Amino acid sequence: MPLSDNPPTRSRPLSRTLGHPNRPFPARAISLLSIWYGRAAGRRTIRELTSEQMKALDLDPVALRAEAEKPFWRA
C-alpha cells in the first residue's frame, strides 16, 4: 500500500481537487470530506499492519507509525 494520502486515482493536488473558491460550498465540502475519509481509512489500515506484514512489504515501521498517528486533516 503506498504511503500517499491520496489514492492512485486522485493524484491531483488538494487545491485542484477542491476546485475554485467560487465553486459551490456543498461541492467543496463533499470533496474535502471525501479526502479526509480516505486518509482516515488509509491510516487505520496502516495501524492494523503486523510487524511481519511490514517486514514482508519492506516498509519502515517508524515511518508507518508516524504516518498512522497523524490526524486525518493533515496531509
VOBA-1610 file (N, C-alpha, C; in pm, whole numbers, padded with zeros to 5 digits, always signed):
BEGIN
Met+00084-00118+00000Met+00000+00000+00000Met+00088+00123+00000Pro+00070+00216-00093Pro+00152+00336-00094Pro+00120+00423+00027Leu+00217+00500+00066Leu+00200+00584+00184Leu+00141+00719+00153Ser+00104+00745+00029Ser+00048+00875-00005Ser-00091+00889+00055Asp-00134+01014+00075Asp-00264+01040+00133Asp-00376+01028+00031Asn-00343+01032-00094Asn-00444+01026-00198Asn-00436+00892-00269Pro-00550+00833-00297Pro-00548+00709-00375Pro-00488+00734-00512Pro-00440+00630-00580Pro-00377+00648-00711Pro-00464+00721-00812Thr-00595+00709-00803Thr-00682+00776-00898Thr-00693+00925-00869Arg-00648+00967-00753Arg-00658+01107-00715Arg-00519+01164-00696Ser-00445+01179-00805Ser-00307+01224-00794Ser-00296+01376-00805Arg-00410+01445-00811Arg-00406+01591-00820Arg-00381+01653-00683Pro-00320+01771-00680Pro-00301+01839-00552Pro-00436+01874-00489Leu-00437+01891-00357Leu-00560+01920-00285Leu-00629+02045-00339Ser-00552+02149-00370Ser-00613+02272-00419Ser-00687+02250-00551Arg-00636+02163-00637Arg-00703+02135-00763Arg-00822+02043-00741Thr-00815+01957-00641Thr-00925+01865-00613Thr-01046+01942-00561Leu-01022+02036-00472Leu-01133+02112-00415Leu-01188+02214-00513Gly-01111+02252-00609Gly-01159+02343-00712Gly-01148+02490-00675His-01205+02568-00760His-01202+02713-00746His-01282+02757-00625Pro-01239+02864-00556Pro-01313+02912-00439Pro-01458+02949-00469Asn-01489+02980-00594Asn-01626+03015-00630Asn-01714+02892-00654Arg-01654+02774-00645Arg-01731+02652-00659Arg-01829+02645-00541Pro-01949+02593-00562Pro-02048+02591-00452Pro-01994+02521-00328Phe-02029+02577-00212Phe-01978+02524-00086Phe-02007+02375-00067Pro-02129+02329-00094Pro-02153+02185-00072Pro-02059+02096-00154Ala-02027+02136-00275Ala-01937+02055-00358Ala-01796+02054-00299Arg-01748+02169-00253Arg-01616+02175-00192Arg-01613+02095-00062Ala-01720+02105+00017Ala-01726+02033+00145Ala-01726+01882+00122Ile-01802+01837+00024Ile-01806+01694-00006Ile-01670+01646-00053Ser-01601+01724-00135Ser-01468+01687-00181Ser-01371+01674-00064Leu-01375+01771+00026Leu-01285+01769+00141Leu-01317+01651+00233Leu-01444+01626+00258Leu-01481+01512+00343Leu-01437+01380+00281Ser-01444+01372+00150Ser-01400+01251+00080Ser-01250+01229+00098Ile-01173+01335+00087Ile-01028+01327+00107Ile-00997+01286+00251Trp-01064+01348+00346Trp-01041+01317+00487Trp-01079+01172+00516Tyr-01188+01124+00460Tyr-01231+00986+00483Tyr-01125+00889+00429Gly-01072+00918+00311Gly-00968+00833+00253Gly-00843+00829+00338Arg-00803+00944+00389Arg-00685+00949+00477Arg-00707+00868+00604Ala-00823+00887+00667Ala-00852+00815+00791Ala-00854+00664+00766Ala-00912+00621+00657Ala-00918+00478+00626Ala-00778+00422+00600Gly-00698+00496+00527Gly-00562+00451+00499Gly-00477+00442+00624Arg-00490+00539+00711Arg-00412+00538+00836Arg-00462+00430+00931Arg-00591+00401+00928Arg-00644+00291+01008Arg-00586+00158+00958Thr-00575+00144+00827Thr-00515+00023+00769Thr-00370+00009+00809Ile-00297+00119+00809Ile-00155+00117+00848Ile-00142+00071+00994Arg-00230+00122+01082Arg-00224+00083+01223Arg-00250-00065+01243Glu-00325-00126+01153Glu-00360-00268+01167Glu-00253-00362+01114Leu-00150-00309+01046Leu-00045-00396+00993Leu+00036-00459+01106Thr+00068-00585+01091Thr+00153-00652+01189Thr+00299-00628+01152Ser+00388-00655+01245Ser+00530-00636+01217Ser+00577-00730+01105Glu+00518-00850+01098Glu+00554-00944+00992Glu+00513-00890+00855Gln+00394-00829+00849Gln+00348-00771+00723Gln+00439-00655+00680Met+00479-00572+00775Met+00568-00460+00743Met+00702-00511+00690Lys+00754-00617+00753Lys+00881-00674+00707Lys+00866-00735+00568Ala+00756-00804+00545Ala+00732-00868+00414Ala+00721-00764+00304Leu+00664-00648+00336Leu+00649-00541+00238Leu+00769-00448+00235Asp+00867-00474+00322Asp+00988-00393+00332Asp+00955-00246+00359Leu+00870-00224+00459Leu+00830-00090+00499Leu+00895-00054+00631Asp+00924+00074+00649Asp+00987+00123+00771Asp+00881+00140+00880Pro+00889+00063+00988Pro+00788+00072+01094Pro+00781+00210+01158Val+00892+00278+01171Val+00893+00412+01232Val+00817+00510+01144Ala+00840+00506+01014Ala+00770+00595+00922Ala+00621+00564+00919Leu+00587+00437+00922Leu+00446+00398+00923Leu+00376+00445+01050Arg+00443+00431+01163Arg+00385+00476+01289Arg+00361+00626+01286Ala+00458+00701+01234Ala+00443+00846+01225Ala+00326+00883+01135Glu+00311+00813+01023Glu+00200+00840+00931Glu+00067+00804+00996Ala+00060+00693+01064Ala-00065+00647+01125Ala-00111+00738+01239Glu-00017+00804+01305Glu-00052+00890+01417Glu-00098+01030+01376Lys-00079+01065+01249Lys-00122+01197+01203Lys-00274+01205+01203Pro-00330+01322+01235Pro-00475+01338+01226Pro-00519+01338+01078Phe-00644+01302+01055Phe-00692+01288+00919Phe-00689+01416+00837Trp-00691+01532+00901Trp-00692+01656+00826Trp-00552+01700+00782Arg-00448+01635+00832Arg-00311+01672+00797Arg-00259+01581+00686Ala-00207+01640+00581Ala-00158+01563+00465Ala-00029+01492+00496
//
